[in-house]
């Protein structure tokens, strides 16, 4: 399940602090949840590069979760 839309993620990755300073409630909550540690900006990345990274994470996440075995399956 995706928690944030692609546009939000691109903006967050490029500059999380810009989003915090703009008053984005989700950005502020994440910043506060992680002890106000500033994430490195990746403003030098193009939107398409970030989309490729997000796609890779999504694909690999699905592959990894599909390959996890449960204790019952392992006993077979």
N, C-alpha and C positions, 0 to 999 in steps of 0.2 A: 504494500500500500504506500502510495506516495503522499508525503505530508505537505510538501511545498511544490508549487508549480515551477516549471522550468525557468521562467523569467525571474522569479524570486531567487532561485538558486544561482543563476548567473550573476545577478546583482550582489548577492551575498558573497560569492566566491571572489568577485572583482574587488569588493570593498565592504566588508562587514561593518566597519565603523561608520561608513557613510550612511548605512541603513539605520544603525543605532542612533546616530545624530539626527536623522530625519524623523525619528519617532516611530519607526516600524515596530509594532508591538511584539511580533514574533522574534525579530532581531534582538530587541532589548531583553526579552525573556531568555533567549539562548545565551546572550552575553552574561546575564546575571547568573544563570544556571551553571555556567562554567567559570565561576569565580572572577568574572570580569577580565579574563585573560584575552588579550587582543589577538585575533587571528591575522596572520600575514595576508596582505592584499595581493591579489593576482591580477591587477588591472592590465598587465601586459598581455594577458591571454585574450584571444579573440573569442567571440561568442561560439563560433563553430568548434573551436578547440575545447571549450568547456563542455559543450554538448557531447562531444566525442568521449570525454572523460566520464560524464554522467551515464552515457550509454554503456560504456565498458563496465562501470560499477554495477549498473542494473543487470546486465547480462551475467557477469561473474557471480553476483549475489544469488541469482536464480539457479545457476549451475551448482554453486556451493550448497545451497539449501536442498537441492534435489539429490545430492550425493550423500547427505547425512543419513546415517542409518539409526533406527530406533533400537533400543535394547531387545525388543521382541523380534525384530527382523534379524538382528545379529545372532540370535539364538537358533535360527533355522538352519 
